[in-house]
Amino acid sequence: MARPRIQHISAQELNRRTLAELKQQYVKQSYEARRRYKQLQAKYPGSEIVQRRQGDFKPLRQMKGITKKELAMELSDVTRFLSSGSSRVDEYADVRKQTIKSFHDNEYKFVTEKNLDPMMQFLEDARQKHLAAIYDSKRLVVVFTRAVKRGLTREQVLGNIEYWAEHDTGKKSPRLFASRYSSVEDFYAKIREENSKR
């Protein structure tokens, strides 16, 4: 029999509980969140959710001096993760299939299971640099496909994104240059290195 789905609880609602109640619930739910995260990491090591959630759901013993309000916020985040369809491997597989189908429905047939994670990373990088205000998502998807065809590395793509964000070149389609490199350290490099050893 399947376990009932965990319902998300807001930080405001959790703040009404005692610190002892919050601690007891956090211990159980953070353990379950770490277990699910490890399963996702094993199946989809380069995925957006694995990258984004890295280091989350720490054991309570590592959170010395945490206040009731901070614990309520942490627990709210844990319940949000556990209540989402992306927290279980089988449901996350369905989410990925639906995402790929959505790209295909919009005539981006090149998006596959193999290149979904780099595509999502590219779109997230562009979002973090606020490029969505300059370029629509269709244009960004086209830029990503051009970068893949040209064989640009992630660091080169990030360098181009940084350049576009600084120079607001939104009047025309952004141009990719292989000579541009990111000024920030690639936080996915370690994961790619570990995956290449497998």
C-alpha positions, 0 to 999 in steps of 0.5 A: 500500500502506498504511503499517503502524500505529504502535504505542504505546510506553510512556515506561518502555520508551522510557526504556531507549533512548539519548538519540540513539535517542529524538531520532532517533525523535522527529524522525520521529514528531513530524513525522508527528504535526504533519502529521496534526494539520494535516489534522485541523485543516483538516477539523475545526477546532472538534473536541475533538481539535484543541482538546486537541492544540493546541501538541503535537508541537513540533519537537525544535529547540524543546525545548532542554535536554530530559532523556532522561526528558522526551523519552521522555514526549513520544515516548510521547505522540506514539506514543499519538496516532499509534496512535489512530484519531483521528489520521487524517482518515478514521478520525477521521470514523468515530470521529465517526460512531460517537460520533453513533450512540452518542448516537442509540442513547441517544435523543439524536437532536438530536446531529448532525455540526454540533453534535457539537463543542460537545456534546463541549466542554460535556461536557469542560468539565463533566468538568474541573469534576468535575461528573460526580461531581454529575450523571450524563452523561444529565442533562448532555446534557439541560442541553446541549440546553436551553442550545442551545434557549435560545441561550446562548453558550459563556461563559454555559454555562461560567458556569453550569458554574462556578456548579454546581461551586461550589454543588453543586446536584446534588439537582435538575436544574441550572438555566441562567441567561443572566446567568451568565458564565465568569470564565475567558477562553474559549480557543476564542474565537480559533478561532471567530473564525477560523472565522467569517472563512472 
